[in-house]
Amino acid sequence: MRSPAATVLRPVPRTPRTTRRRFGRGALAAALAVALAGCSGSAPAADPMDRPVLFPVTFINVVPIQSLTYTPEMIADITGLFEREGLRVEFQYVQGSASAIQNVLGGTGLVTRIGDAEAMAAIGGRGDTVTAVAQPSQRSTLRVVSLADDPVRTPADLRGRVVGLASLGGASEALVDTLGAAGGLAESDLRKQIVALGPGVLDNVRNGRVDAYVDTMDNAILLRQQEPDAVVLDPFESTASGTQMYIASQRALADPARRDAIVRYLRAIQAAMRTVIDDSSLDRTLEQLGTHYDIPILGQPELAKATLRDYIASWQANGELLRTVPERWERIYDESVGVGLVPGGLDPAKWFTNDLLTAGPS
């Protein structure tokens, strides 16, 4: 991890991005076309020195960016919303929330998005100096998958089961622990087993290696279409936990320039969400995503739309985009205490803020 001194964010000249999307140069050309649309035909070409200076922001993503879970990020990038806010955003993939938090603490990334339980454990359990600044997914986007001949339809059905997880110590394990507690299970009433997510993962259930496993909503929806005997449990019916939080370091929030960049980032994300919500057919959204990113599920447009509508529902579950509802945050804390992620008797209201959502343009 680089030292904070080596990664202080400073404005830099705008440069083309050519490595992380399929048609990076085409996207740049499109952005320039938009910029030129408002100019008269007789206006002289802009001098390179007059191009806007964009503030660099690195977003730390814990799964590859080419997933519908990151639709707001991709749309904000594709449509120029980040640039309109004066930002040059780069996406950097790291494996796991623990690495993401360390990158934010160290200054490599300005903002990341992790599960609420992981945020609770980081702030209330380890004392990491980070703050939750927004809640993009306001209901769980993870699912528990099993088979109809021995299904897990409720948290109580987890008793005596072996549950497959992609890794230990992350959002999936926290979700299983929280569901177990909701079903009245003790820690010893179920076991966890690491399994590799991907094609054929359901075979781990068929061959008896595990009884169920935790997967993303995207994969669960696809699986339900392909495997009629798959049973999918939505945790939202049983728990407040499983949401997603944008996290920034307290050090960044104390720096006026970086705090302003986070405000601008969230404003662009909120505008991207509204753009997708307003596209009732989702045809335009899928076309934009497919033109610029390789996302496997887009090969099945109706399935992609169903998945995206579930994500849209998760964005709006609290009634206001990105806002954290204090009462639900308190409930998430109580659930985290119940499974031993954090000690009781703390004040979780200090661990989040909605202030950056109401900051005006700067």
Secondary structure as GFF3:
##gff-version 3
##sequence-region A 1 362
A	DSSP	three_ten_helix	4	7	.	.	.	ID=ss1
A	DSSP	beta_strand	12	13	.	.	.	ID=ss2
A	DSSP	alpha_helix	24	37	.	.	.	ID=ss3
A	DSSP	three_ten_helix	48	50	.	.	.	ID=ss4
A	DSSP	beta_strand	53	61	.	.	.	ID=ss5
A	DSSP	three_ten_helix	68	70	.	.	.	ID=ss6
A	DSSP	alpha_helix	71	78	.	.	.	ID=ss7
A	DSSP	alpha_helix	81	84	.	.	.	ID=ss8
A	DSSP	beta_strand	87	93	.	.	.	ID=ss9
A	DSSP	alpha_helix	97	106	.	.	.	ID=ss10
A	DSSP	beta_strand	111	115	.	.	.	ID=ss11
A	DSSP	alpha_helix	116	120	.	.	.	ID=ss12
A	DSSP	pi_helix	121	125	.	.	.	ID=ss13
A	DSSP	beta_strand	130	134	.	.	.	ID=ss14
A	DSSP	beta_strand	142	147	.	.	.	ID=ss15
A	DSSP	three_ten_helix	155	158	.	.	.	ID=ss16
A	DSSP	beta_strand	162	165	.	.	.	ID=ss17
A	DSSP	alpha_helix	171	182	.	.	.	ID=ss18
A	DSSP	three_ten_helix	187	189	.	.	.	ID=ss19
A	DSSP	beta_strand	191	194	.	.	.	ID=ss20
A	DSSP	alpha_helix	203	206	.	.	.	ID=ss21
A	DSSP	beta_strand	212	216	.	.	.	ID=ss22
A	DSSP	alpha_helix	217	226	.	.	.	ID=ss23
A	DSSP	beta_strand	230	233	.	.	.	ID=ss24
A	DSSP	three_ten_helix	235	237	.	.	.	ID=ss25
A	DSSP	beta_strand	244	249	.	.	.	ID=ss26
A	DSSP	alpha_helix	250	254	.	.	.	ID=ss27
A	DSSP	alpha_helix	256	278	.	.	.	ID=ss28
A	DSSP	alpha_helix	283	292	.	.	.	ID=ss29
A	DSSP	three_ten_helix	296	299	.	.	.	ID=ss30
A	DSSP	alpha_helix	301	315	.	.	.	ID=ss31
A	DSSP	alpha_helix	326	338	.	.	.	ID=ss32
A	DSSP	three_ten_helix	348	351	.	.	.	ID=ss33
A	DSSP	three_ten_helix	355	357	.	.	.	ID=ss34
###
